[in-house]
Amino acid sequence: MPSRAVYRFAPSPNGPLHLGHALSALTGFELARRANGCFLVRIEDIDVVRCRPELVAQVFADLAWLGIGWEQPVMHQSQRFDVYAAAAAKLRAEGLLYPCFATRAEVHAAAVPDATDPDGAPLYPGLHRHLSHDDIEARIAAGQPFALRIDMQRAVARALEMLNGAPLTFTELGKGGTRTVLPANAEAWGDAVIVRKDVPASYHLAVVVDDAAQGVTHVTRGRDLFHATGLHRLLQVLLGLPEPLYHHHRLLTDDEGRKLAKSAGDIGLAALRAQGVTAADVRRLCGF
């Protein structure tokens, strides 16, 4: 692990940053400052349709308003598709990924009722896990779009072999720097999508590849991503990537207990600023 701690904030510019993003950015920035470490910003814009340049510019403006500084250069995922494709090709060459042509509707229709992944989506029912080579080639030749899913059972077995039988775990940092080694339950995700149909990556693949490329030692993010850590640790082992430390901070919620989200139209930092809310107000709301 590098001698200097490296933290990062990695938003997706598909909408304005809100108070929940402020909490996450401030958490990583303040931890990096206290550790005399490095704080990075990464733009997770693999969704090139929804992620727009003006929203990227707004991210930087919001962070600067909060008094957050970051080191250059800023990594943009949209410029790294070839890197993700190479990582996926490595996994596929080892027989750990397979093409899935099923639509979302087909997955929903075939899924076992109440069987869901940690995000609440239907657990993939294995529709195309055992397609023959000829069938796969015929579908590809016919132009059918496909995602690449991980063969979870085979992947976990391979990871345990690489770990010499040791369990798959991750280390969670608590208050005061306490460290707790926890089981990394990748199996909860089933045969998760590792490469989407529309771009040569998924969030899960891109984030572990980029964290390694940037030398990230401390991953700070919200509790809503706690369970993703199991899948991320699996991919790190399979790809031979270093293991960072993790800190999953609290979430900001509304009066009904729902976490703040861009998709729900929660008010953005720029709008708050326009209403007269100060950066100090936001820092205070976030506990800083």
N, C-alpha and C positions, 0 to 999 in steps of 0.2 A: 504494500500500500504506500502511495506517495507520502513524503514527510509532511507535506502541507495538506490540510483538509480542504476538499473541494466540494462545494454545495452548488445547487442549481435550482432555478425556477423555470419551468418548461410549459408555458401556456399554449393553448391552441387558439389562434386568432380567427375564430369563427363567430365572434361576438365581443361586446365590450367586457373588460374586466370588472368584476363586482367585489363586494367586501370579502367574499370567501377567497378570491384570488389575492386580495391585499393581505389577508391573514397568512396565506401560504408563502407569498413572496417575502413578507416581513419576517416570518419564522426562519426561513433559510438565510436571509440576509443577516439577521441579528446573530444567529448561531455562527455563521462564518466570521462575522466581525469579532465576536468574543473569542473565537479560536484562532484569530489572526490568519484566517484561511482565505480561500478564493471563492468568490460568488459569481456564477455564470448565469446567463439567460439563454435559453434555447427556444426557438420558435418551432412548435410541433405542427407543421402545416402540410402534412401528407395529404390532407383533403384539399386539393388545389382548387376545388370549385367553391367551397364555403369560406376558405381562408383568403382574405383579400388584403392587398398592400396597405390600404388605409387603416385596417384593423391592426396590422403589425405596427404601424406608426403610432397608433393609439396606445398600444401596450407600452412602448418605450416612454411615451409622454406620461402615462399614468405612473409608471415606476419612478421616473425622475421626480414627479410631483410629490411622491411619498418619501423622497429623500433616499431612494435606493440607487446605489451605483453598482456597476457590473464590469467585468473584464471583457476585453475584446479578443478575438472576434466572436460575434454571435453566430451560433450554428442554426441553419435552417434545414429542416428535414426534407423539404421539397428539392433540395440540391443534392440529396444523398440516396436517391433511389437505387443507383448502381451498387452502393454498399449493402443495402438491405437485400437486394437480389442475390448478391454473393453469399450472404449469410444464409438465406433460404435455400440456395442451391447446395450448400454444405449439408444442411439438415436433410434435404431431399435425397442427396446422394447416399446418405446413411440409412435410407428407408424410414425416416422418421416423420416425413410429411407425405400426404397423398392428396390428389385433386378431388374436390367436391364440387359437383355441378348443381347441387340442389338449390332451389330458390328459398328465400326466407319463408314463404308460404308453405312450401313442401316440408321444411323442417318443423314448422309449427304444427302442421297436420299430423306428422308422424311421431311427434315427441310424446313421451310418457307424461300424462297429467301430473302436475305438481313437481315434476323433476326439473329443477332449474339450476343454472350456474350461479355463482355469487352475485352477479349483477341482476339476477332475476329473469334472465332470458331462458327459453326452453333449452334443456340440455340436449345436445346433438344426439340423435338416435342412431347414428352410424349408417345412414342411408347409402353412402358411396365408399365406405371404408374398404370394401372387398371387391371393387370393380376389377374386371380382368384388364390386362394390359391392352388387349385388342379393343375392348370397349372404351377405355380411356383415350386411346389414339384416335378412334373413330369420332368420339365426341369433340376432341380438340380439332380434328380436321374439319369437322362440320361447323366450327366457329362457336361452340358453346362456351360461354364464359365460366370460369371456375375459380374457386378459392383454393388455397392450400391449407389443410387442417393437419394438426399434429396427431399422430397415433399415440395417444396418451399412455396406453399400457406399455407399448414398446419403448417410448421415450423415457418413462420412469425407470423401466428395467435397465436401460442403457445408462442413465444417470447414476443409478445405484452401483452399477458395475464400475463406472468411472470414479466413484467415490469409495471404491473398495468395500462396499457394503454399508458404509456409514449412512445414516438417514439424511434426507434433504432438509436443511434448516435455513433459517435466517436469523440475524441478530437485530433486535429492536432496542433502540435507545429510548430510555424513559427520562423523566425529570431528574436533573442532577447528573445526567450522564450514565445512569444505571444501564446495564446491558442484560438483556434476557434472550436466550436462545430459544426460538420457537420452531415448531414443525412447519415446513413449507408444503402445504397441501395443494399440490398442482392438480391432483386428480379431481378436485371439486369442479374444475373447468371442463372436464370431458375432452373431447377432440376439438379443442379451440381453434379458431381461425388464426393462422399465423401470417398468411399473405391474403389480402383482400382481393376481390375480383377486379376492382378498379385501379388499385395501385399496388406496387410490388412490396407491400409491407402491411403490418397492422400496428396498432399502438404498442402491443406487447413486444413485438420483434424490434421495432424501431427504438423503443425506450432503452432496452438493454444494450443494444449495439451502440447507441449514442452515449449512454452513461460510461461505457467502457472506453470509447474513443476520446471522451473529454476527461478521463481520469477522475470521474466523480467518486468520491469516497463516502459521502453522506447523502442519502436520498431522503429529503423531507417532503412530505405530501400529506394530503388529508386522509382521514380514517376511511373514507369511501374507497380508497385504493389499497387498503390493508390486505384484502384477500388476493389481489392481483400479484402480491409478492411471491406467492407459491409458484405461479406460472413463470414469473420473471426469474426466480432462482433456478428453475428447471432449465430454462433457455440459457442462462449464464453457464451452467455446468456443461450442457451439451455443446455450446459454442466455445468453451474454454475461456470464458471471460471472468474478470475478477469480481469478487463479492463485495459490494458496498455495505455500509451500515444503514439501517433504516430508522426513520422517526416519522410516525404517522400522527399528525396533530389533530386536535379537535376540529369539528366543523361548525361553521356559523349557520344558524337555522332561523327560520321565520317564527312567528308567534304560534304556528301550528306544528312546529318541530320539523318542517321540511327543510332540507339543506338548500342553500342558495344555488341557483343554476342559471346560466345564460339562456338555456332552452325554455325556462319558465318566465323569462322576461324580467328577472330581478334587476333593479336599477344599477346602472354602471357607475364606475368611479368618476368618469367625466361628467355624467349627469349630476352626481352629488356635488362635484366641484362647482358646476354651474348654479347650483342652489345655494351656494355659500358655505358648504361644508369644507372645513380645512383639512390639510394633511394631518395635523395634530389630532383633530377629531377622529379621523379614521384610525390612526395609530392607537388612540385611546380605546376605541371600540374593539380593536383587535388585541388589546392587552399589552401594548408596547408604549 
